[in-house]
Amino acid sequence: MEYKRLNKAISETGYCSRRIADAHISGGKVKVNGTVAELGVKVTANDEISVEGVIITKKIEKIYLVFNKPVGITCTTETDIKGNIISFINYPERIFPVGRLDKLSEGLIFLTNNGDIVNKILRSKNNHEKEYLVMVDKEISQQFIKKMSKGVPILDTVTKKCSVKKINNNTFNIVLTQGLNRQIRRMCNFLGYKVKTLKRIRIINISLGKLKVGEYRSFTSTELEKLLLLIGDSSKTMEASVD
């Protein structure tokens, strides 16, 4: 759960500026969950904030989006960074990406306002599958497929065994349960190949399908129900995921 300073939370509702919010707090006019608040207190999205008896927060439903990220978009919530995913989507409520997909890659990424589900999906020891289509710069050999499948030494470790299938001379499908930094690109580089295109097409039970590049949609009720079931026993400890 994300915490933020009360004055910032008030300003983000559009009620007033942070400076005026501080004045209201100092004057005892602000309550959090019915209790008079003090300067510096931190709140979450679930807390009810009122000013002079008027509730200014609103109950926001959980948001779960499937987005087909284009090449060139950066998976960050820092909106001052050019080409950031938040400004590109321009969703009316505050959301954040689940993990990352590097700038040169495209395809499926989730966005949500539910911090709990983020941690469960990203924790690599939970062995949640992520599937990719990858095109490389030269013909794929059976030796390449075999070595990719068994594990490649990168970043002071050896990657976990994974499913790798040749699609055509230059393209393969890979299913990972890890989230090492630029993992697929590093694996290919180690074996003498360079990634030309990388596209994520599935995370756990949810596939990209026919969603066009740059477009997003909400999870279907069936997708969400199954996802919550599959990650129900997952650890909530977060681990960064960069592919």
Beta strands, then each sheet from edge to edge (+ up, - down):
strand 1: 4-5
strand 2: 30-32
strand 3: 35-36
strand 4: 42-43
strand 5: 49-51
strand 6: 54-55
strand 7: 64-69
strand 8: 96-97
strand 9: 106-112
strand 10: 130-136
strand 11: 153-154
strand 12: 157-158
strand 13: 163-168
strand 14: 171-176
strand 15: 195-203
strand 16: 206-207
strand 17: 216-218
sheet 1: 1+ 4-
sheet 2: 3+ 2- 5+ 6-
sheet 3: 8+ 9- 7+ 17-
sheet 4: 8+ 9- 15- 10+ 14- 13+
sheet 5: 8+ 9- 15- 16+
sheet 6: 11+ 12-
end
